[in-house]
Amino acid sequence: MKTIPQLFEESVEKYGNNVMMLEKKADRYQSSTYKEIHQLVRRFAAGLISIGIKKGDRIGLIAEGGNDWVIAELGILYTGAINVPLSVKIEELPELEFRLAHSGCKMVIVSGLQATKVCTIKNNLADLEKIIMLDQQESSDEDVLSYHDILTRGEQYLDSHAEEFEKTWKSIQGNDPANICYTSGTTADPKGIILSHNNYTANVQQACDHLLIPSSYCSLLILPWDHSFAHTAGVYLLMNRGASMASVQVGKTPMETLRNIPGNIKETRPSFLLSVPSLAKSFRKNIEKGIREKGERVEKLFQKALSLAYDYNGVGWDRGKGSKIWKKPLYVLYDALIFSKIRKNFGGRLEFFVGGGALLDIELQKFFYAIGIPMYQGYGLTEAAPIISANTPLKHKMGSSGAVLPRLELKICDDQGKELPIGQQGEIVIRGENVMLGYWKNEKAAREVLRDGWLYTGDIGYLDNDGFLFVLGREKSLLIGHDGEKYSPEGIEEMIVAHSVYIDQMMLYNNQSPYSTALLVLNRDAILGWLSRNNLSSHTEEGQDAVLKLIEREIGTFRQGGQYGGMFPERWLPSAIGILGEGFTEQNRFLNSTMKMVRGRIAEFYRNRIDFLYTAEGKEICNHQNRTIIRRMAE
């Protein structure tokens, strides 16, 4: 069993002169080789040892992705301590305080943008001894040290204790904890997932054997680096292959950082990108906006090209096969005229995306496949370090989450834990070296999901005859009819939102009721534009009812006789709709840090609205509550 320091040492030995990291702090990206980062990691680790860090100590890391993030994490791991990576998106101080206190962090490494959060709560953290600032800041607090202080101390320590330092990192075992990763906070008491060194190195090797990543590749890591998907599939996968990782230029605010992404993509010219559905949707909207701005003629040509590409590509494995082969010359022409120009906005070298973090609907997959940058969906969860399955360029089927990784066992089980045959839906259950050690200070929760060496994921899915895994959604989010029948809502929600420019977000609800309901967040600009084109106003009852009937028709396209009829069992489509005035966001805690809906919290907050939808008045879409929300759109 290999440790993360061993993995890194081997990569430095093989790829020492390769560019490991690209970072932009001023006007251009600066590169650092594996050897250069290696020296900084060892100095940082030695510095931590010199101030009292020992094996098993916990150290929090709250920072934006970049060189210092990797140096800090590797430095922690070289000491035998445990890194507790925390999301920079955590704004609620009690949530941050819980994680730091629960894990018993002895120190916290923090960036300048995140420092205020930690300094505000530090007096409540009994175990916290030191705060290490990654960015230079003046402080008279003796408990605050700078990143450069640690490097200087580390250099001095290595001068006199080099042999002791070597013994320290070499004494770490594969089963020693490397990280405590906290769940996204969908409950008041998030769980700390303990992942060992071997969990990570095993999963990295599984992924490398599943997906070819040459050392010449570069990826701009857009997702937060503490995100389990970006952590393994980004940082450690690239590190293992001697490839390069680039970070997004950090702005003065999170929004400024977000705005830097398009330019950073062009500058770093990545070979592949890691994505999640929310990011994929944003990319698609920007592409379509750019096409519309070029005029009606270009937009019509684009739609024709898309339609032909969808047919030519099929579901992936059948691309260009059979009679489709005759469409290749026209596809090549469309690609030269339109799609190749779109790809230039992604640096011109982008070969594919890898999608994870949540379900990615097949419509989005088809779109990116059509423009020549396939988005290969994968599946995983942090408890599995996290990759379980993935589509790859050599083996893919759109709509699926790909084939299961090598040296990982997967079965589908019923409610009693009995294995089900191919094609039948049930809970996804896995076993492999990548499965977590347990939950920090929560053995009861660990026993519920770890049974006889198997991890019960809580996700519902099935395997098809070709060995592709289809993930349908979380067991806890299932719609449950009055007769006890269950159905996962995510696919329906994603598809309706993807096909409607008027609907931004949707949450289906059914808890043993006669029919399903939906809470909808509408696209304000699209609705007001539609009203204007039809000479209507949201301030009149006529205009309000017209909008509500429009939304009803959008949903109706998925019913029998509609354009998309038959895609889903009709009983799970909403019979009553509640229009919301506020979107689901991280700020109102209706989305977690991985941009998934926190269904329980939404249902609890909107309990009165949901109850109203099960009345005769509420079932009629043109009710007073929905009219009120539409009226306020123009205010």
KARA-V358641 format. One record per run of one state. SS is the DSSP state (alpha for helix, beta for strand, coil for the rest). FROM is the first residue (numbers start at 1). TO is the last residue. If there is no record, write none. Layout:
SS:FROM:TO / SS:FROM:TO
This chain:
coil:1:3 / alpha:4:15 / coil:16:18 / beta:19:24 / coil:25:28 / beta:29:33 / alpha:34:50 / coil:51:57 / beta:58:62 / coil:63:66 / alpha:67:78 / coil:79:81 / beta:82:85 / coil:86:92 / alpha:93:103 / coil:104:104 / beta:105:110 / coil:111:114 / alpha:115:124 / coil:125:129 / beta:130:133 / coil:134:143 / beta:144:146 / alpha:147:170 / coil:171:176 / beta:177:182 / coil:183:191 / beta:192:196 / alpha:197:210 / coil:211:217 / beta:218:221 / coil:222:227 / alpha:228:241 / coil:242:243 / beta:244:247 / coil:248:253 / alpha:254:268 / coil:269:271 / beta:272:275 / coil:276:276 / alpha:277:292 / coil:293:295 / alpha:296:313 / coil:314:321 / alpha:322:344 / coil:345:351 / beta:352:355 / coil:356:361 / alpha:362:370 / coil:371:373 / beta:374:381 / alpha:382:384 / coil:385:385 / beta:386:390 / coil:391:402 / beta:403:404 / coil:405:408 / beta:409:413 / coil:414:418 / beta:419:419 / coil:420:425 / beta:426:431 / coil:432:437 / beta:438:439 / coil:440:442 / alpha:443:449 / beta:450:451 / coil:452:453 / beta:454:463 / coil:464:467 / beta:468:474 / alpha:475:477 / coil:478:478 / beta:479:481 / coil:482:485 / beta:486:487 / coil:488:489 / alpha:490:499 / coil:500:502 / beta:503:509 / coil:510:510 / beta:511:513 / coil:514:516 / beta:517:522 / coil:523:523 / alpha:524:533 / coil:534:540 / alpha:541:556 / coil:557:569 / alpha:570:572 / coil:573:575 / beta:576:580 / coil:581:590 / beta:591:591 / coil:592:596 / beta:597:597 / coil:598:598 / alpha:599:605 / coil:606:606 / alpha:607:613 / coil:614:615 / alpha:616:619 / coil:620:623 / alpha:624:634 / coil:635:635
